[in-house]
Amino acid sequence: MSYVAITPVKNEEAYIAQTLESMVSQRVKPVEWVIVDDGSKDRTPQIVEEYCAQHPWIRLLRLPGSPRVRGGHIVGLFYKGLSAARASTCDYIVKLDGDLSFEPDFFERLLQHMEMNPGLGITSGVSYLRSGSGLMEERSARGHTLGACKVYRRRCFDEIGGLMPAMGWDGIDEIKAQMRDWGAEPVPGLKVIHLRPEGAAKGAFKSGMERGRGSWFMGYHPLFFLVRAAKCALRSPLDGIGMTIGYFRALFKRDARIDDPEFIRYLRQSQIKRLLLLRNRV
């Protein structure tokens, strides 16, 4: 059960030490962990270097930095780290964010889940946020694997063509895996603490707009998208409004979409099935 982990970071001084401590405490450690620093202006690289000096399996790749573009930019940094990794024959590939905290058995349980389910191509933990003195599950689509800590079976990763450098990459990978008869699901009850809530760096409205554009790029069925945006608006009005504006602005501008008609057809068919199931429950 060998794995290589790649972590793109930028200005994670407030969180990276907790992620580093979580990883060095793992009962099953990666063969190699490449942390890709995208020109941080804070002490992120210095903190990582302190751990590199003590743990030779941790490596820091420092880049000069570039403007952040949601989705594609992160995937580009991930691939720079993967290309730099010396451990090229591991059974699993992990994309891990630098603002997470998890228990010492986290990766042991993830990999055991993969080993017990040979048809599973992608898995993750379940994201939680700190709330007062306890934890609160972070809302996401049911069964969605968390983009912040994805584990890919190498054969599945190769068959889906890796990660697409575009908005919605962490949903596109799941659909492509399912189209090739691979499963994609989180490990039930396996907690990972997201130290910075999704979208917190940009705000709910701007984050929602980006997700709306991502939904357009992926080819979401309009009716399914509207239902999803309405549900998000009930939880966070700014998020739902931002999603709706992002989607329809991309529609009216005729922004580019994923160039894969088979992918869009499969996605829309599955979304219609989910809407019909929802209607039957009412």
C-alpha positions as CSV (number, residue, x, y, z in Angstrom):
1,M,0.0,0.0,0.0
2,S,2.5,2.6,-1.2
3,Y,1.5,6.2,-2.0
4,V,3.0,9.5,-3.1
5,A,1.4,12.8,-1.9
6,I,1.4,16.1,-3.7
7,T,0.4,19.4,-1.9
8,P,0.2,22.7,-3.7
9,V,0.4,25.6,-1.2
10,K,0.5,29.4,-1.1
11,N,0.5,31.6,2.0
12,E,-0.5,28.7,4.3
13,E,1.5,29.9,7.3
14,A,-1.5,29.7,9.6
15,Y,-2.3,26.1,8.7
16,I,0.6,24.2,7.1
17,A,2.2,23.2,10.4
18,Q,-0.9,21.3,11.4
19,T,-1.0,19.5,8.1
20,L,2.7,18.7,8.5
21,E,2.2,17.4,12.0
22,S,-0.7,15.3,10.8
23,M,1.3,13.7,8.1
24,V,4.4,12.9,10.1
25,S,2.2,11.3,12.7
26,Q,0.7,8.9,10.1
27,R,1.0,5.2,10.8
28,V,1.3,4.6,7.1
29,K,3.5,7.4,5.7
30,P,3.9,8.2,2.0
31,V,7.0,7.0,0.1
32,E,7.4,10.7,-0.8
33,W,5.5,13.9,-0.1
34,V,6.2,16.8,-2.5
35,I,5.0,20.2,-1.3
36,V,4.8,22.7,-4.1
37,D,5.1,26.3,-2.9
38,D,3.6,28.8,-5.4
39,G,5.6,31.9,-4.4
40,S,4.4,32.3,-0.8
41,K,5.0,35.7,0.8
42,D,4.7,34.5,4.3
43,R,6.7,31.8,6.3
44,T,5.1,28.8,4.6
45,P,8.4,27.7,2.8
46,Q,10.4,28.2,6.0
47,I,8.0,26.1,8.0
48,V,8.1,23.3,5.4
49,E,11.9,23.4,5.2
50,E,12.1,22.7,9.0
51,Y,10.2,19.5,8.5
52,C,12.2,18.6,5.3
53,A,15.4,18.7,7.4
54,Q,13.9,16.1,9.8
55,H,12.0,13.9,7.4
56,P,13.8,13.1,4.1
57,W,10.6,11.8,2.5
58,I,9.2,15.4,2.6
59,R,10.4,17.6,-0.3
60,L,9.8,21.3,-1.0
61,L,9.5,22.5,-4.6
62,R,9.6,26.3,-4.6
63,L,8.2,28.2,-7.6
64,P,8.3,31.9,-8.3
65,G,4.6,32.2,-8.1
66,S,1.8,33.0,-10.5
67,P,-1.8,34.4,-10.5
68,R,-4.3,32.0,-9.0
69,V,-6.9,30.7,-11.4
70,R,-9.5,28.4,-9.8
71,G,-9.1,24.8,-10.8
72,G,-6.6,24.8,-13.7
73,H,-3.9,26.6,-11.6
74,I,-4.1,24.1,-8.8
75,V,-4.0,21.2,-11.2
76,G,-0.9,22.7,-12.9
77,L,0.9,22.9,-9.5
78,F,-0.1,19.4,-8.7
79,Y,1.4,18.1,-11.9
80,K,4.7,20.0,-11.3
81,G,4.9,18.2,-8.0
82,L,4.1,14.9,-9.5
83,S,6.7,15.4,-12.2
84,A,9.3,16.2,-9.6
85,A,8.4,13.2,-7.4
86,R,11.0,10.4,-7.5
87,A,8.5,7.8,-6.3
88,S,6.9,7.1,-9.7
89,T,5.7,3.5,-9.1
90,C,3.5,3.9,-6.1
91,D,0.1,2.1,-5.9
92,Y,-1.8,5.3,-5.1
93,I,-1.5,9.1,-5.9
94,V,-2.7,11.6,-3.3
95,K,-3.7,15.2,-3.9
96,L,-3.6,16.9,-0.5
97,D,-4.3,20.5,0.5
98,G,-2.1,22.4,3.0
99,D,-4.9,23.4,5.4
100,L,-6.1,20.1,6.8
101,S,-5.7,18.2,10.0
102,F,-6.4,14.4,10.4
103,E,-5.8,11.5,12.8
104,P,-2.7,9.2,12.7
105,D,-4.7,6.4,11.1
106,F,-6.2,8.5,8.4
107,F,-4.2,7.3,5.4
108,E,-4.1,3.7,6.8
109,R,-7.9,3.6,6.7
110,L,-8.1,5.3,3.3
111,L,-5.7,2.7,1.8
112,Q,-7.3,-0.2,3.5
113,H,-10.7,0.9,2.1
114,M,-9.2,0.9,-1.4
115,E,-7.6,-2.5,-0.9
116,M,-10.9,-4.0,0.3
117,N,-12.7,-2.5,-2.7
118,P,-10.7,-3.2,-5.8
119,G,-13.3,-1.5,-8.0
120,L,-12.9,1.8,-6.2
121,G,-10.8,4.2,-8.2
122,I,-11.1,7.4,-6.1
123,T,-11.7,8.0,-2.4
124,S,-11.3,10.6,0.3
125,G,-12.2,11.5,3.9
126,V,-15.3,13.4,4.9
127,S,-14.6,17.1,5.6
128,Y,-15.5,18.7,9.0
129,L,-15.2,22.2,10.3
130,R,-14.4,23.3,13.8
131,S,-17.6,24.8,15.4
132,G,-17.2,26.0,19.0
133,S,-15.7,23.1,21.0
134,G,-16.9,20.5,18.5
135,L,-16.9,19.6,14.8
136,M,-19.6,20.1,12.1
137,E,-19.6,18.2,8.8
138,E,-18.9,20.5,5.9
139,R,-21.7,20.4,3.4
140,S,-21.0,18.9,0.0
141,A,-22.8,16.8,-2.7
142,R,-23.8,13.4,-1.4
143,G,-21.1,10.8,-2.2
144,H,-18.6,13.5,-3.6
145,T,-15.0,12.8,-2.9
146,L,-13.3,15.8,-1.3
147,G,-11.0,17.7,-3.6
148,A,-8.8,18.7,-0.7
149,C,-7.7,15.1,0.0
150,K,-8.2,12.8,-2.9
151,V,-6.7,9.3,-3.2
152,Y,-6.4,7.9,-6.7
153,R,-5.7,4.3,-7.6
154,R,-2.9,4.6,-10.1
155,R,-4.6,2.5,-12.8
156,C,-7.8,4.6,-12.5
157,F,-5.8,7.8,-12.6
158,D,-4.1,6.7,-15.8
159,E,-7.3,5.5,-17.4
160,I,-9.2,8.8,-16.8
161,G,-6.2,10.7,-18.2
162,G,-5.3,12.3,-14.9
163,L,-6.7,15.6,-13.7
164,M,-8.2,18.2,-16.1
165,P,-6.7,21.6,-15.6
166,A,-10.0,23.4,-15.4
167,M,-12.8,24.5,-13.0
168,G,-14.6,21.5,-11.8
169,W,-11.6,19.2,-12.0
170,D,-12.6,17.4,-8.8
171,G,-16.0,16.5,-10.2
172,I,-14.8,15.7,-13.7
173,D,-12.4,13.1,-12.4
174,E,-15.3,11.3,-10.7
175,I,-17.5,11.3,-13.7
176,K,-14.7,10.0,-16.0
177,A,-14.0,7.3,-13.5
178,Q,-17.6,6.2,-13.3
179,M,-17.8,6.2,-17.2
180,R,-15.0,3.6,-17.0
181,D,-16.7,1.5,-14.3
182,W,-14.6,2.7,-11.4
183,G,-16.2,3.7,-8.1
184,A,-15.7,7.1,-6.5
185,E,-16.8,7.6,-2.9
186,P,-15.5,8.9,0.4
187,V,-14.8,6.6,3.4
188,P,-17.9,6.9,5.6
189,G,-17.1,8.4,9.0
190,L,-13.4,9.1,8.2
191,K,-13.0,12.7,9.4
192,V,-10.6,15.3,8.0
193,I,-10.7,18.8,9.5
194,H,-10.8,21.6,7.0
195,L,-9.0,24.4,8.9
196,R,-10.1,27.0,6.4
197,P,-13.7,26.5,5.1
198,E,-14.2,26.2,1.3
199,G,-14.3,29.6,-0.3
200,A,-13.3,31.5,2.9
201,A,-10.3,33.0,1.1
202,K,-12.5,34.7,-1.5
203,G,-16.0,35.0,0.1
204,A,-19.2,33.1,-0.5
205,F,-20.4,35.2,-3.5
206,K,-17.1,35.0,-5.4
207,S,-16.6,31.4,-4.6
208,G,-20.2,30.7,-5.7
209,M,-19.6,32.5,-9.0
210,E,-16.6,30.3,-9.7
211,R,-18.6,27.1,-8.9
212,G,-21.3,28.3,-11.2
213,R,-18.8,28.8,-14.1
214,G,-17.4,25.4,-13.3
215,S,-20.9,23.9,-13.5
216,W,-21.3,25.5,-17.0
217,F,-17.9,24.2,-18.1
218,M,-18.8,20.7,-17.0
219,G,-22.1,20.8,-18.9
220,Y,-24.6,20.6,-16.1
221,H,-28.2,20.1,-17.0
222,P,-29.8,23.5,-16.5
223,L,-32.7,22.1,-14.4
224,F,-30.4,20.2,-12.2
225,F,-28.2,23.2,-11.7
226,L,-31.1,25.4,-10.7
227,V,-32.2,22.9,-8.1
228,R,-28.6,22.7,-6.8
229,A,-28.2,26.5,-6.7
230,A,-31.5,26.8,-4.8
231,K,-30.4,24.3,-2.2
232,C,-27.1,26.2,-1.8
233,A,-29.0,29.5,-1.5
234,L,-31.1,28.1,1.4
235,R,-27.8,27.5,3.3
236,S,-26.0,30.7,2.1
237,P,-27.9,33.2,-0.1
238,L,-24.7,34.8,-1.4
239,D,-23.3,31.5,-2.4
240,G,-26.5,30.5,-4.3
241,I,-26.8,33.8,-6.0
242,G,-23.2,33.8,-7.0
243,M,-23.6,30.3,-8.4
244,T,-26.6,31.4,-10.5
245,I,-24.9,34.5,-11.8
246,G,-21.7,32.6,-12.6
247,Y,-23.6,29.9,-14.5
248,F,-25.8,32.2,-16.6
249,R,-23.1,34.7,-17.3
250,A,-21.1,31.9,-18.8
251,L,-24.1,30.7,-20.7
252,F,-24.9,34.1,-22.2
253,K,-21.2,34.7,-23.1
254,R,-21.0,31.2,-24.5
255,D,-17.9,30.4,-22.6
256,A,-16.0,27.3,-23.5
257,R,-17.2,23.9,-22.2
258,I,-15.5,20.6,-21.8
259,D,-14.8,19.2,-25.3
260,D,-16.3,15.8,-24.6
261,P,-19.9,15.2,-25.7
262,E,-19.9,11.7,-24.3
263,F,-19.0,13.2,-20.9
264,I,-21.7,15.8,-21.0
265,R,-24.3,13.2,-22.1
266,Y,-23.4,10.8,-19.3
267,L,-23.4,13.6,-16.7
268,R,-26.8,14.9,-17.7
269,Q,-28.3,11.5,-17.8
270,S,-27.1,10.8,-14.2
271,Q,-28.4,14.2,-13.1
272,I,-31.9,13.6,-14.6
273,K,-32.0,10.2,-12.8
274,R,-31.2,12.0,-9.5
275,L,-34.0,14.5,-10.1
276,L,-36.5,11.8,-10.8
277,L,-35.4,10.0,-7.6
278,L,-35.9,13.2,-5.7
279,R,-39.4,13.7,-7.2
280,N,-40.3,10.2,-6.2
281,R,-39.4,10.9,-2.6
282,V,-41.7,13.9,-2.3
